[in-house]
Amino acid sequence: MVIGIDEEETRPGVRRRSALFRFTTDDGETIETVSSAQTWPGPKVGAPIAITYDPERPWDAERTGVLVFKLCLMPFTFALGVFFIVLTAQELL
């Protein structure tokens, strides 16, 4: 369940909002952690969310789908970065 929104100012005028959530492991341990997903305006406090965690490291829990989304997005981000580097190199030469 979302118990709050973690807001952090990354630079003047730019805020990062991530879900702060609490869950109970299969062993009965209660864990509170912050999602690495940055969203605006973010999930509502009190909203139930699906999470995934490794029983050996429950403090590294994440919202279900966030890691898969980041892995899928990574090649496109890398390709875009290479594209801009090539364009910049062409301009400089």
C-alpha distance (Angstrom), angle and dihedral (degrees) to the residues before:
residue distance angle dihedral
M1 . . .
V2 3.80 . .
I3 3.80 108.3 .
G4 3.78 98.7 175.4
I5 3.75 148.5 -22.5
D6 3.80 118.0 -98.7
E7 3.81 107.1 -143.3
E8 3.75 120.7 -169.4
E9 3.79 128.5 173.7
T10 3.80 105.6 -133.3
R11 3.81 93.5 -176.9
P12 3.80 133.5 -14.6
G13 3.78 109.5 -54.1
V14 3.82 95.0 4.0
R15 3.80 119.1 103.6
R16 3.77 127.5 -171.7
R17 3.80 116.0 -150.7
S18 3.78 122.1 -165.7
A19 3.79 132.2 168.8
L20 3.78 117.2 -102.6
F21 3.78 106.2 -152.6
R22 3.78 140.3 -179.6
F23 3.78 128.0 -152.9
T24 3.78 139.7 163.6
T25 3.79 119.2 -122.7
D26 3.80 123.5 -135.5
D27 3.83 86.4 -100.1
G28 3.82 90.8 58.3
E29 3.82 96.3 -106.8
T30 3.81 115.2 142.4
I31 3.80 113.6 -136.5
E32 3.81 129.6 -171.0
T33 3.79 118.5 -166.2
V34 3.80 142.7 151.6
S35 3.78 123.1 -112.8
S36 3.80 117.7 -121.6
A37 3.82 88.7 -139.6
Q38 3.78 111.9 102.6
T39 3.77 113.5 -151.4
W40 3.73 139.5 164.9
P41 2.96 124.4 -111.2
G42 3.82 86.9 -2.2
P43 3.79 131.8 -151.2
K44 3.77 118.2 -45.6
V45 3.78 119.1 -100.2
G46 3.78 108.9 -101.3
A47 3.80 93.7 27.3
P48 3.80 115.2 132.8
I49 3.81 113.8 -123.7
A50 3.78 132.7 -173.5
I51 3.80 114.4 -116.1
T52 3.78 136.2 -172.1
Y53 3.79 124.2 -151.2
D54 3.78 142.2 166.9
P55 3.83 109.1 -119.2
E56 3.82 88.3 -139.2
R57 3.83 91.4 55.5
P58 3.81 109.1 23.3
W59 3.82 92.0 161.0
D60 3.84 87.4 70.4
A61 3.82 91.5 62.1
E62 3.77 118.3 144.0
R63 3.78 138.0 -170.5
T64 3.80 109.3 -88.0
G65 3.78 111.2 -95.3
V66 3.81 97.9 17.7
L67 3.81 95.8 103.2
V68 3.81 92.7 43.9
F69 3.81 90.2 49.5
K70 3.81 91.4 50.4
L71 3.81 91.7 48.1
C72 3.81 90.7 50.8
L73 3.79 92.3 46.4
M74 3.81 95.3 47.5
P75 3.86 98.3 77.3
F76 3.81 91.7 50.1
T77 3.79 91.8 48.5
F78 3.80 90.8 48.5
A79 3.83 91.7 48.6
L80 3.80 91.1 49.7
G81 3.80 90.4 50.7
V82 3.82 91.6 50.6
F83 3.81 89.7 48.3
F84 3.82 91.4 54.8
I85 3.81 92.0 45.9
V86 3.82 90.1 53.0
L87 3.81 91.7 48.3
T88 3.80 90.9 49.3
A89 3.81 92.1 47.5
Q90 3.82 90.7 51.3
E91 3.79 90.8 52.1
L92 3.80 92.6 49.8
L93 3.81 95.1 48.5
